[in-house]
């Protein structure tokens, strides 16, 4: 017989993402709690869009990975080609590190030129020295995107300069930002540096959150005429939560600054992380049929944390199991489920036997069978 018990859960009900809960002028947007994986807001998050310089995050990822596994060293030098200078340098009129053709530049400086100064010349220099050409490097980016599960991304260059097939989604940018933060803590701090000087020219980091939001520490702005103004940002809240946000398609720098700040503030002020279920919590005592003991306690298999709005009604918790459980029972057997399912919540946690219970002896089994008739 299937038995379902319903209990109130002392927590906050997960919200339903909707346009009236939060609005933004951005064409594409996403707000993610990185620790719990909860999407707190999204708008056209799976539509491929021109990411402009935000796609430089993938170029950075590839170099960070090569540094981490020892293929490259921060003090290794790459040579600036004529092509890198003409396409991405001072001669191009775009974002540049102001590299000179023939110049040898350390990788640690090129990374700052990419991250802080958004230098197209730095990206092309990295691509050509790493893979032989920018087109070959783009293939490296596409392979890495597959490994990371970036299913809505296609790379045609290292810079994000306009190309009709060079596209990313806001969701993919959030995944890439998570990977950079989690896998490369030794290099990630570069994203929070507010200025960098090369060849006597100092440039400021263009990320508005670094100047507007306490706890902001990354990642990258982007702009082309096609893409509008965009930002992939990251911050730590005062209660220790890691938030990642993406906005794109904004009309002005001011709109980007205002909309990214508004989204960050929404994530900080409107939500909290709640442990709904602790691992190993005793959830129920279940009758045992034909066993040496008449009941067995079941415990939760894992912990469940969710990011929840600060003001909603309490949801309910369901405990579902077949009763009685037939002996023998082994410790760790799955005997039921704990279910939280309400609006956007759809979580199931297994309930495990806490100990072994052997099959009862002959006379006890006869007694239980006899008593069941009445």
MARFI-785052 format. One record per residue: residue in three letters; x, y, z of N, C-alpha, C, CB in turn; residue number from 1. Coordinates in steps of 0.05 Angstrom, whole numbers. Last residue first. Glycine has a CB too. Layout:
BEGIN
> residu  n.xx  n.yy  n.zz  ca.xx  ca.yy  ca.zz  c.xx  c.yy  c.zz  cb.xx  cb.yy  cb.zz  num
> ala  X  Y  Z  X  Y  Z  X  Y  Z  X  Y  Z  NUM
...
//
This chain:
BEGIN
> residu  n.xx  n.yy  n.zz  ca.xx  ca.yy  ca.zz  c.xx  c.yy  c.zz  cb.xx  cb.yy  cb.zz  num
> unk  -138  -208  226  -158  -194  243  -154  -164  243  -157  -205  271  374
> unk  -98  -224  195  -124  -232  187  -146  -217  202  -128  -262  191  373
> unk  -52  -208  222  -61  -192  199  -89  -199  190  -42  -194  177  372
> unk  -44  -249  258  -55  -224  268  -65  -206  245  -34  -209  285  371
> unk  -22  -288  223  -47  -293  237  -60  -267  246  -42  -312  261  370
> unk  26  -263  209  6  -269  188  -21  -274  201  15  -295  173  369
> unk  51  -259  259  44  -235  244  23  -240  223  69  -223  232  368
> unk  56  -314  271  40  -297  289  32  -272  274  56  -290  314  367
> unk  90  -331  230  63  -343  232  45  -325  249  64  -372  245  366
> unk  135  -301  244  122  -297  218  94  -307  219  138  -309  195  365
> unk  148  -324  293  140  -296  292  126  -289  266  165  -278  295  364
> unk  161  -376  276  138  -372  294  129  -343  294  145  -381  322  363
> unk  207  -368  242  183  -381  232  159  -374  250  187  -411  232  362
> unk  238  -302  250  237  -331  252  209  -341  244  245  -341  280  361
> unk  243  -247  202  235  -259  228  236  -289  226  207  -249  237  360
> unk  299  -222  167  273  -235  166  267  -249  192  272  -255  142  359
> unk  332  -164  196  331  -191  184  302  -201  183  349  -211  200  358
> unk  350  -101  181  330  -116  195  327  -143  181  302  -101  196  357
> unk  402  -52  186  393  -78  176  370  -88  193  416  -98  174  356
> unk  385  19  184  399  -4  194  389  -29  180  395  -7  225  355
> unk  359  60  159  381  68  177  396  44  188  370  84  199  354
> unk  340  67  91  339  51  115  363  57  133  338  20  109  353
> unk  327  131  63  343  107  65  339  93  92  372  114  61  352
> unk  293  167  15  293  161  43  306  133  46  264  161  55  351
> unk  313  215  -35  309  188  -26  309  186  4  329  169  -38  350
> unk  280  273  -55  303  262  -40  296  234  -30  311  281  -16  349
> unk  262  316  -106  256  290  -93  282  280  -80  245  270  -114  348
> unk  232  377  -127  255  363  -115  246  337  -102  270  381  -95  347
> unk  212  427  -153  207  400  -161  231  383  -152  202  397  -192  346
> unk  187  492  -149  202  471  -135  193  444  -146  197  472  -105  345
> unk  154  529  -172  179  523  -186  195  501  -172  196  547  -189  344
> unk  98  502  -144  106  523  -163  132  514  -177  109  550  -149  343
> unk  122  449  -109  103  471  -108  113  493  -125  99  480  -78  342
> unk  145  396  -78  136  403  -105  115  424  -103  126  378  -120  341
> unk  186  354  -48  178  382  -46  171  391  -74  201  400  -34  340
> unk  186  291  -18  180  306  -42  172  335  -35  157  293  -57  339
> unk  223  236  -2  214  261  9  210  279  -15  234  273  30  338
> unk  208  166  -12  218  192  -22  206  215  -5  211  196  -51  337
> unk  232  100  7  212  120  1  225  146  -9  195  126  26  336
> unk  274  65  13  247  56  22  225  76  16  248  50  52  335
> unk  333  42  -8  315  63  -13  286  54  -7  317  74  -42  334
> unk  381  17  39  359  11  19  341  36  17  343  -14  27  333
> unk  413  29  81  418  43  56  398  37  34  445  36  46  332
> unk  413  -35  109  419  -7  113  426  6  87  442  -4  134  331
> unk  362  -79  84  391  -73  88  394  -43  92  407  -82  63  330
> unk  312  -123  106  319  -96  98  349  -91  103  301  -75  113  329
> unk  275  -184  87  296  -169  101  301  -141  89  322  -185  101  328
> unk  211  -151  101  238  -159  109  249  -181  90  239  -170  139  327
> unk  174  -102  68  178  -130  72  207  -137  79  170  -146  47  326
> unk  141  -48  95  165  -57  81  169  -86  87  189  -40  89  325
> unk  68  -43  87  93  -44  103  116  -52  84  90  -65  126  324
> unk  80  14  45  78  3  72  60  -22  72  68  24  92  323
> unk  119  57  7  102  33  7  103  20  34  111  12  -15  322
> unk  118  129  14  131  103  16  110  81  14  148  100  42  321
> unk  131  198  18  117  176  4  133  150  6  113  183  -27  320
> unk  119  258  45  135  234  49  119  211  37  142  229  79  319
> unk  121  326  26  108  300  24  128  278  29  95  297  -4  318
> unk  113  390  53  132  369  47  116  342  46  155  367  68  317
> unk  92  455  31  89  430  46  109  410  37  60  419  42  316
> unk  112  525  42  103  502  26  98  478  43  124  496  4  315
> unk  90  587  68  105  562  72  95  540  54  104  553  102  314
> unk  92  647  28  80  628  46  96  602  47  51  622  38  313
> unk  147  695  27  126  679  14  114  660  35  138  663  -10  312
> unk  199  733  27  171  736  37  152  720  20  163  765  38  311
> unk  248  724  5  247  729  34  218  730  44  261  755  40  310
> unk  256  669  -41  248  697  -35  244  700  -4  222  705  -49  309
> unk  312  624  -39  284  630  -37  278  659  -32  272  613  -14  308
> unk  352  574  -60  351  603  -57  322  611  -59  369  617  -79  307
> unk  361  514  -23  349  529  -45  351  558  -39  320  520  -49  306
> unk  390  451  -7  390  480  -3  378  494  -27  418  491  3  305
> unk  387  390  21  375  406  0  375  435  8  346  396  -6  304
> unk  428  332  31  419  359  39  406  373  15  443  375  50  303
> unk  407  263  24  424  286  19  412  311  30  430  289  -11  302
> unk  373  223  44  398  216  31  417  239  28  392  204  4  301
> unk  341  220  108  344  233  82  372  227  71  340  263  84  300
> unk  321  156  137  334  182  138  338  194  110  361  180  152  299
> unk  274  117  173  287  123  148  298  152  150  267  121  124  298
> unk  268  63  220  270  92  215  284  96  188  285  106  237  297
> unk  222  10  222  249  19  215  248  49  210  260  4  191  296
> unk  187  -38  263  189  -12  249  218  -7  242  177  10  267  295
> unk  191  -89  284  166  -82  272  166  -55  257  145  -80  294  294
> unk  244  -136  272  234  -112  285  209  -103  270  255  -89  286  293
> unk  249  -180  241  256  -183  269  249  -159  286  287  -188  272  292
> unk  191  -182  197  219  -176  204  224  -181  234  226  -149  196  291
> unk  141  -181  171  155  -206  174  185  -202  180  152  -223  149  290
> unk  145  -115  153  128  -139  151  147  -163  152  112  -139  125  289
> unk  149  -53  187  164  -75  173  147  -100  175  192  -79  185  288
> unk  129  15  182  124  -12  191  140  -33  174  94  -18  190  287
> unk  175  69  190  158  54  171  154  26  182  171  53  143  286
> unk  182  133  214  184  105  221  164  89  205  179  101  252  285
> unk  216  189  183  192  173  188  200  146  199  174  170  163  284
> unk  264  219  180  239  230  168  214  215  177  241  229  138  283
> unk  323  242  205  303  220  208  276  232  200  302  209  238  282
> unk  373  267  163  351  273  180  331  250  181  337  300  171  281
> unk  415  261  128  414  243  151  392  249  171  439  244  165  280
> unk  420  329  110  428  301  104  427  285  130  456  300  91  279
> unk  363  371  117  390  364  124  395  335  117  395  369  154  278
> unk  325  414  76  328  386  87  357  382  93  317  365  66  277
> unk  330  468  67  303  456  71  304  429  84  289  455  44  276
> unk  367  521  81  370  491  82  343  479  88  391  482  103  275
> unk  363  577  41  351  563  63  357  533  60  320  567  64  274
> unk  386  641  23  390  612  20  380  598  45  421  605  16  273
> unk  344  694  0  362  682  20  365  652  13  351  687  49  272
> unk  327  755  -35  329  726  -32  347  719  -9  339  714  -58  271
> unk  327  810  -45  302  796  -46  303  766  -39  291  799  -72  270
> unk  378  834  -45  358  842  -25  334  823  -23  348  870  -30  269
> unk  408  811  -86  419  813  -59  397  817  -38  438  836  -57  268
> unk  377  814  -132  387  788  -123  396  789  -94  409  779  -140  267
> unk  368  870  -135  346  851  -133  354  824  -122  332  848  -160  266
> unk  421  886  -144  407  894  -119  383  876  -114  398  923  -121  265
> unk  429  865  -196  446  857  -173  432  863  -146  474  870  -174  264
> unk  392  895  -224  389  866  -223  406  855  -200  399  853  -249  263
> unk  412  947  -217  385  940  -208  381  910  -205  364  951  -228  262
> unk  462  943  -242  460  949  -213  433  941  -202  466  979  -209  261
> unk  445  933  -294  461  913  -280  461  917  -250  490  913  -291  260
> unk  417  981  -305  403  955  -305  419  933  -291  397  947  -334  259
> unk  458  1021  -300  434  1021  -283  420  994  -282  414  1042  -294  258
> unk  497  1006  -338  504  1010  -310  479  1008  -292  517  1038  -306  257
> unk  466  1004  -384  480  980  -375  487  983  -345  505  975  -391  256
> unk  449  1058  -388  430  1037  -384  442  1011  -374  415  1031  -410  255
> unk  500  1081  -396  485  1088  -372  463  1067  -367  471  1116  -375  254
> unk  514  1062  -446  530  1054  -422  514  1059  -397  557  1070  -422  253
> unk  453  1043  -481  474  1062  -473  490  1050  -450  462  1089  -465  252
> unk  418  1002  -493  423  1022  -514  447  1040  -507  399  1039  -517  251
> unk  428  930  -486  421  956  -476  431  978  -494  432  960  -447  250
> unk  441  877  -497  422  891  -514  413  918  -505  398  874  -518  249
> unk  444  843  -433  454  849  -460  432  863  -476  464  824  -474  248
> unk  467  817  -371  449  834  -386  461  840  -413  443  861  -370  247
> unk  474  769  -321  480  776  -349  459  795  -358  482  750  -367  246
> unk  504  750  -259  483  763  -274  493  769  -302  473  788  -260  245
> unk  511  711  -201  521  716  -228  498  729  -244  532  691  -242  244
> unk  527  708  -132  508  715  -153  523  720  -179  491  739  -145  243
> unk  537  673  -76  551  680  -101  530  684  -122  572  658  -109  242
> unk  528  691  -7  518  680  -32  534  690  -56  488  686  -36  241
> unk  543  715  41  560  694  30  550  681  4  564  674  49  240
> unk  515  758  59  509  732  73  523  709  59  480  727  74  239
> unk  531  798  25  540  799  53  535  773  68  527  823  67  238
> unk  549  766  -38  531  781  -20  542  781  8  503  770  -21  237
> unk  593  773  -90  588  759  -66  571  777  -48  615  751  -51  236
> unk  584  774  -162  588  787  -136  582  767  -114  570  811  -133  235
> unk  591  787  -232  591  768  -209  596  784  -183  613  746  -213  234
> unk  567  796  -300  577  805  -274  576  783  -253  562  829  -265  233
> unk  571  813  -364  569  789  -348  583  796  -321  583  764  -362  232
> unk  537  861  -401  555  856  -379  549  828  -369  551  876  -356  231
> unk  528  905  -459  523  882  -443  543  879  -420  524  857  -460  230
> unk  498  945  -509  516  944  -486  508  920  -468  514  970  -470  229
> unk  492  918  -576  485  937  -555  505  934  -532  456  932  -546  228
> unk  507  885  -619  499  873  -593  486  892  -574  523  860  -580  227
> unk  519  920  -662  500  898  -665  489  888  -638  513  875  -680  226
> unk  557  954  -642  532  966  -651  511  944  -653  536  979  -679  225
> unk  582  924  -581  584  930  -610  558  943  -618  591  904  -627  224
> unk  608  909  -519  593  927  -535  601  926  -564  596  956  -524  223
> unk  614  884  -452  615  880  -480  599  901  -495  606  852  -488  222
> unk  650  866  -390  631  881  -406  634  874  -436  635  912  -402  221
> unk  660  815  -342  667  827  -367  644  842  -380  678  806  -386  220
> unk  652  807  -282  672  793  -298  679  810  -323  660  765  -307  219
> unk  675  814  -213  678  805  -241  653  812  -256  685  775  -242  218
> unk  662  827  -160  690  819  -166  694  809  -195  698  798  -146  217
> unk  624  859  -109  628  853  -138  657  848  -144  617  877  -156  216
> unk  624  877  -57  625  848  -62  627  840  -91  601  835  -50  215
> unk  583  933  -69  602  919  -51  601  889  -55  596  926  -22  214
> unk  575  965  -129  564  944  -112  586  932  -95  550  922  -129  213
> unk  601  1003  -161  574  1009  -151  565  989  -129  555  1008  -174  212
> unk  649  988  -181  648  1014  -169  621  1020  -155  653  1035  -190  211
> unk  639  939  -203  663  941  -186  662  967  -170  688  939  -202  210
> unk  597  946  -238  591  935  -212  615  938  -193  584  906  -215  209
> unk  618  964  -287  606  983  -269  602  972  -241  581  993  -280  208
> unk  677  949  -318  655  935  -304  643  954  -283  665  909  -290  207
> unk  722  969  -342  696  980  -350  672  968  -335  693  977  -380  206
> unk  782  989  -311  763  967  -316  735  979  -321  763  947  -291  205
> unk  821  1039  -344  805  1030  -322  788  1006  -331  788  1052  -311  204
> unk  889  1044  -367  860  1042  -373  846  1030  -349  855  1025  -398  203
> unk  948  1079  -383  931  1066  -362  902  1067  -371  935  1081  -335  202
> unk  1004  1071  -420  976  1079  -422  960  1064  -401  965  1073  -451  201
> unk  1055  1051  -421  1051  1078  -411  1023  1088  -412  1068  1097  -425  200
> unk  1050  998  -437  1063  1018  -455  1056  1047  -447  1053  1013  -484  199
> unk  996  992  -393  1015  979  -411  1024  999  -431  1002  954  -425  198
> unk  962  985  -332  977  1003  -349  996  986  -367  994  1023  -333  197
> unk  897  978  -305  921  965  -315  935  984  -334  915  938  -328  196
> unk  847  974  -253  862  989  -273  887  972  -281  870  1016  -264  195
> unk  820  942  -218  805  964  -229  821  980  -250  797  983  -207  194
> unk  810  873  -210  829  894  -212  817  918  -228  856  885  -225  193
> unk  776  830  -214  768  852  -195  788  875  -196  765  841  -167  192
> unk  799  794  -248  774  806  -256  766  830  -239  752  786  -257  191
> unk  841  772  -219  847  792  -240  822  807  -248  860  779  -265  190
> unk  820  731  -189  822  757  -176  829  779  -196  842  757  -154  189
> unk  827  683  -216  802  697  -219  803  726  -208  779  682  -205  188
> unk  871  653  -207  873  673  -228  848  691  -229  877  660  -255  187
> unk  859  618  -167  885  630  -166  888  652  -187  906  610  -170  186
> unk  810  595  -180  811  616  -159  837  631  -158  805  603  -132  185
> unk  786  566  -226  811  581  -227  813  603  -206  815  594  -255  184
> unk  737  540  -221  761  525  -229  787  540  -226  757  515  -257  183
> unk  698  578  -205  702  554  -189  729  540  -196  679  535  -194  182
> unk  701  620  -242  702  626  -214  710  601  -198  676  636  -203  181
> unk  695  594  -291  719  611  -286  723  616  -256  716  638  -301  180
> unk  645  570  -285  669  553  -289  695  569  -283  670  542  -317  179
> unk  611  614  -281  613  595  -259  639  579  -261  589  576  -259  178
> unk  618  635  -333  626  651  -310  630  633  -285  606  673  -304  177
> unk  594  594  -362  622  600  -366  633  616  -343  627  615  -393  176
> unk  541  597  -345  556  573  -340  586  578  -343  548  551  -361  175
> unk  529  649  -363  528  643  -335  543  618  -328  499  641  -325  174
> unk  534  641  -418  552  660  -405  552  655  -375  544  689  -411  173
> unk  490  607  -426  518  597  -430  538  615  -417  524  594  -460  172
> unk  448  643  -416  452  619  -398  480  608  -401  431  597  -405  171
> unk  454  679  -457  458  688  -430  463  665  -411  434  705  -420  170
> unk  490  649  -512  465  655  -497  473  665  -470  447  630  -495  169
> unk  528  673  -569  526  660  -543  499  666  -531  549  669  -523  168
> unk  560  673  -634  537  676  -616  541  662  -590  512  666  -630  167
> unk  578  685  -696  590  686  -670  568  693  -649  614  707  -669  166
> unk  557  690  -746  554  664  -733  566  664  -705  566  643  -750  165
> unk  569  742  -764  541  733  -764  536  707  -750  531  731  -792  164
> unk  610  781  -723  610  759  -743  582  747  -741  632  737  -736  163
> unk  644  833  -689  620  823  -704  626  802  -724  607  847  -717  162
> unk  688  808  -637  682  827  -659  660  816  -677  708  834  -675  161
> unk  703  771  -601  675  779  -600  669  801  -620  668  789  -573  160
> unk  755  750  -602  751  777  -591  721  783  -586  761  796  -610  159
> unk  768  705  -629  776  706  -601  767  731  -587  806  704  -599  158
> unk  716  677  -671  740  692  -667  746  692  -637  738  720  -678  157
> unk  672  645  -672  686  649  -698  711  665  -695  667  662  -717  156
> unk  634  601  -634  655  620  -634  668  621  -662  676  614  -613  155
> unk  571  591  -607  588  585  -630  608  608  -632  571  583  -657  154
> unk  525  564  -559  547  582  -566  563  572  -590  566  584  -542  153
> unk  488  533  -533  478  555  -549  500  574  -558  458  570  -534  152
> unk  513  496  -500  499  486  -524  489  508  -542  476  469  -516  151
> unk  562  486  -464  551  511  -475  538  506  -502  574  532  -478  150
> unk  588  445  -438  559  443  -441  546  469  -450  547  435  -416  149
> unk  642  443  -436  629  457  -414  598  457  -416  638  486  -414  148
> unk  654  417  -483  662  404  -457  647  417  -434  692  407  -453  147
> unk  637  455  -520  624  429  -518  629  416  -492  633  411  -542  146
> unk  676  495  -510  647  501  -505  631  475  -503  636  519  -527  145
> unk  721  470  -529  719  475  -501  690  481  -493  737  499  -492  144
> unk  709  472  -584  712  446  -570  710  449  -540  740  434  -577  143
> unk  708  528  -592  684  512  -596  686  484  -583  679  508  -626  142
> unk  762  541  -580  740  552  -564  715  536  -567  734  581  -572  141
> unk  787  515  -622  793  507  -594  771  517  -576  821  519  -585  140
> unk  766  545  -664  759  517  -662  765  506  -634  774  500  -683  139
> unk  792  593  -653  763  592  -651  753  563  -649  750  606  -675  138
> unk  844  579  -667  838  584  -639  808  583  -634  849  610  -629  137
> unk  840  579  -722  846  554  -708  839  556  -678  876  546  -712  136
> unk  831  634  -729  810  615  -737  815  587  -724  810  611  -768  135
> unk  879  656  -712  854  661  -697  832  642  -704  845  690  -702  134
> unk  934  609  -710  917  629  -723  892  634  -706  910  620  -752  133
> unk  964  581  -671  975  586  -698  960  606  -714  975  560  -713  132
> unk  949  577  -619  938  558  -638  948  561  -666  908  559  -638  131
> unk  978  615  -589  969  590  -576  962  569  -597  945  596  -559  130
> unk  989  658  -622  1011  644  -609  1003  617  -598  1023  662  -588  129
> unk  937  673  -637  956  665  -657  980  650  -645  967  690  -671  128
> unk  911  684  -587  901  663  -606  922  654  -625  877  675  -621  127
> unk  942  726  -565  939  700  -551  931  678  -570  919  703  -528  126
> unk  932  764  -605  960  755  -599  960  728  -585  974  776  -582  125
> unk  877  771  -600  888  760  -625  917  750  -621  887  781  -648  124
> unk  875  793  -548  861  768  -554  873  755  -579  831  773  -558  123
> unk  904  840  -555  914  820  -536  901  793  -542  908  829  -507  122
> unk  872  868  -591  899  860  -599  910  839  -581  917  885  -599  121
> unk  827  878  -559  825  859  -582  852  850  -592  809  872  -605  120
> unk  825  887  -491  842  891  -515  837  869  -536  871  891  -507  119
> unk  800  900  -443  784  889  -465  799  891  -492  758  903  -467  118
> unk  827  915  -397  826  935  -419  809  926  -443  854  941  -428  117
> unk  818  870  -364  814  898  -354  810  917  -376  838  906  -337  116
> unk  824  824  -397  803  826  -376  797  854  -369  812  810  -352  115
> unk  866  835  -434  840  824  -443  818  830  -423  842  794  -448  114
> unk  907  854  -402  899  869  -425  872  861  -436  920  867  -447  113
> unk  913  811  -368  902  837  -358  893  855  -380  923  851  -340  112
> unk  934  775  -405  909  769  -392  896  794  -380  913  748  -370  111
> unk  982  801  -418  961  798  -439  934  791  -426  969  775  -459  110
> unk  1009  794  -370  1001  821  -378  980  820  -400  1026  836  -388  109
> unk  1016  739  -369  1002  751  -346  993  780  -353  1019  752  -321  108
> unk  1047  731  -415  1019  722  -414  1004  735  -392  1018  691  -411  107
> unk  1087  786  -437  1082  764  -419  1052  757  -418  1093  770  -390  106
> unk  1104  802  -503  1088  809  -480  1084  784  -463  1061  822  -488  105
> unk  1143  833  -552  1140  809  -536  1126  816  -509  1167  795  -531  104
> unk  1125  866  -613  1130  867  -584  1126  840  -571  1110  888  -571  103
> unk  1110  865  -665  1136  855  -659  1142  854  -629  1157  871  -672  102
> unk  1069  923  -658  1077  900  -674  1106  892  -668  1074  905  -704  101
> unk  1047  939  -592  1062  947  -616  1069  922  -632  1088  962  -608  100
> unk  983  949  -559  1007  933  -565  1020  943  -590  1000  903  -568  99
> unk  937  971  -535  958  988  -546  985  973  -549  962  1013  -530  98
> unk  895  942  -523  915  943  -502  938  961  -510  925  915  -496  97
> unk  830  965  -544  857  957  -549  874  959  -524  870  973  -571  96
> unk  770  971  -579  782  966  -553  810  954  -557  765  948  -535  95
> unk  784  1004  -643  767  990  -623  781  988  -596  760  962  -633  94
> unk  818  1025  -680  798  1043  -669  779  1030  -649  781  1054  -691  93
> unk  861  1000  -704  834  990  -710  812  1008  -700  831  963  -698  92
> unk  910  1018  -687  902  1025  -715  873  1017  -721  920  1010  -734  91
> unk  917  996  -637  910  1025  -639  900  1032  -667  934  1042  -632  90
> unk  892  929  -653  908  949  -639  898  977  -643  936  946  -648  89
> unk  865  891  -683  856  896  -656  871  918  -641  857  872  -640  88
> unk  885  892  -735  858  883  -730  847  892  -703  855  853  -733  87
> unk  938  910  -730  920  923  -749  891  917  -742  927  915  -777  86
> unk  959  875  -690  961  904  -687  940  918  -705  989  914  -693  85
> unk  951  825  -711  939  831  -685  938  861  -681  955  818  -663  84
> unk  982  830  -758  953  826  -760  939  833  -734  947  797  -768  83
> unk  1034  833  -738  1023  856  -753  992  854  -755  1035  857  -782  82
> unk  1035  803  -672  1037  803  -701  1027  829  -713  1022  779  -713  81
> unk  1071  798  -614  1049  812  -627  1054  813  -657  1046  841  -615  80
> unk  1089  738  -581  1097  759  -599  1073  771  -613  1117  749  -620  79
> unk  1089  721  -511  1077  718  -538  1085  742  -555  1046  715  -536  78
> unk  1125  690  -459  1120  713  -476  1109  705  -502  1146  728  -480  77
> unk  1114  667  -391  1119  661  -420  1111  686  -436  1102  636  -429  76
> unk  1096  679  -341  1118  695  -351  1127  687  -379  1142  692  -333  75
> unk  1056  641  -330  1049  669  -331  1071  687  -343  1043  679  -304  74
> unk  1063  585  -376  1071  598  -351  1063  628  -353  1101  595  -345  73
> unk  1027  528  -402  1037  555  -404  1046  565  -376  1016  574  -416  72
> unk  1017  477  -385  1025  481  -413  1036  509  -418  1001  476  -431  71
> unk  998  472  -332  1027  474  -337  1035  476  -366  1040  451  -325  70
> unk  945  474  -319  956  447  -323  986  448  -332  940  433  -345  69
> unk  939  530  -312  934  512  -289  946  485  -294  904  509  -285  68
> unk  948  550  -363  966  558  -340  963  538  -317  959  586  -331  67
> unk  906  528  -391  933  521  -399  953  529  -377  940  535  -425  66
> unk  863  553  -364  866  524  -363  894  515  -370  846  511  -381  65
> unk  872  607  -379  872  599  -350  877  569  -348  846  606  -336  64
> unk  862  601  -434  889  608  -424  892  601  -395  895  638  -429  63
> unk  808  588  -435  827  570  -448  856  576  -437  826  573  -478  62
> unk  785  633  -409  783  607  -398  804  588  -409  755  595  -403  61
> unk  796  675  -445  809  675  -419  808  647  -407  796  695  -400  60
> unk  761  659  -485  789  662  -491  805  661  -465  796  688  -506  59
> unk  714  665  -457  722  639  -466  751  638  -473  705  630  -490  58
> unk  711  720  -449  713  702  -425  721  674  -433  687  701  -410  57
> unk  701  743  -496  729  741  -489  733  724  -464  740  769  -484  56
> unk  647  749  -499  657  723  -508  687  721  -503  651  719  -537  55
> unk  640  802  -485  635  782  -464  645  754  -472  605  780  -457  54
> unk  646  833  -530  671  826  -515  665  807  -491  683  851  -504  53
> unk  591  804  -563  612  824  -563  635  815  -545  601  852  -554  52
> unk  550  767  -569  560  773  -541  581  795  -540  571  748  -529  51
> unk  491  764  -603  519  772  -606  530  781  -579  521  796  -627  50
> unk  454  705  -580  457  734  -583  486  741  -590  447  750  -558  49
> unk  406  655  -575  433  662  -583  435  692  -591  443  645  -607  48
> unk  364  649  -521  365  660  -548  394  667  -555  346  684  -551  47
> unk  358  637  -468  367  616  -486  367  624  -516  350  591  -482  46
> unk  337  681  -442  363  671  -434  375  649  -452  362  661  -405  45
> unk  294  716  -442  306  708  -467  334  697  -463  307  732  -487  44
> unk  306  727  -377  292  739  -399  307  732  -425  289  770  -395  43
> unk  302  708  -308  313  705  -335  294  717  -355  316  675  -341  42
> unk  321  701  -240  307  717  -261  319  709  -288  309  747  -255  41
> unk  343  661  -211  326  679  -197  310  697  -216  342  696  -178  40
> unk  359  595  -214  356  618  -231  335  636  -219  348  610  -260  39
> unk  401  560  -171  374  571  -175  375  595  -193  361  578  -149  38
> unk  448  538  -155  440  533  -182  413  544  -189  441  504  -188  37
> unk  470  548  -106  448  530  -106  439  523  -135  425  541  -91  36
> unk  513  581  -122  517  560  -102  495  539  -102  519  572  -74  35
> unk  496  620  -158  515  600  -167  517  577  -147  542  613  -170  34
> unk  437  644  -175  452  638  -150  470  615  -156  432  632  -126  33
> unk  431  688  -231  435  661  -221  448  661  -193  452  645  -240  32
> unk  395  721  -279  407  724  -252  407  696  -239  390  744  -235  31
> unk  396  747  -345  394  723  -327  408  730  -301  408  698  -340  30
> unk  373  773  -408  382  776  -380  379  750  -365  366  798  -365  29
> unk  365  812  -466  371  785  -454  382  790  -426  392  770  -472  28
> unk  351  865  -469  339  846  -487  342  818  -477  351  849  -515  27
> unk  338  906  -412  356  889  -427  340  870  -445  374  872  -408  26
> unk  304  931  -379  305  941  -406  323  923  -424  316  970  -407  25
> unk  267  890  -334  292  902  -343  290  911  -372  315  882  -340  24
> unk  231  872  -275  231  880  -303  258  893  -310  208  899  -310  23
> unk  202  824  -233  225  842  -239  224  848  -268  252  828  -230  22
> unk  150  805  -230  167  804  -206  191  822  -209  176  776  -200  21
> unk  128  808  -279  120  828  -261  136  827  -235  90  825  -254  20
> unk  150  764  -306  158  790  -315  151  812  -294  145  797  -341  19
> unk  172  712  -262  153  725  -279  161  753  -285  125  724  -267  18
> unk  183  653  -228  196  674  -243  175  686  -262  220  663  -259  17
> unk  155  641  -167  151  636  -195  163  659  -211  121  632  -202  16
> unk  192  622  -108  176  641  -125  173  630  -153  189  668  -125  15
> unk  184  574  -57  199  584  -80  181  600  -98  211  561  -96  14
> unk  166  591  8  158  579  -17  174  591  -40  128  583  -22  13
> unk  209  581  63  195  600  46  189  587  19  211  625  42  12
> unk  196  537  118  214  551  100  197  570  83  231  532  82  11
> unk  179  486  147  185  513  157  206  526  140  194  511  186  10
> unk  127  452  117  156  455  117  163  484  125  168  449  89  9
> unk  76  410  141  85  437  134  115  438  136  72  458  153  8
> unk  66  345  111  74  361  134  80  389  124  99  349  148  7
> unk  35  286  93  38  314  86  44  330  112  13  325  72  6
> unk  48  221  69  44  239  92  50  267  84  62  230  116  5
> unk  24  167  35  35  193  32  28  210  56  25  206  5  4
> unk  34  100  18  26  118  39  40  145  34  32  108  67  3
> unk  11  44  -18  26  69  -19  16  88  2  24  82  -47  2
> unk  17  -24  0  0  0  0  18  25  0  -19  0  25  1
//
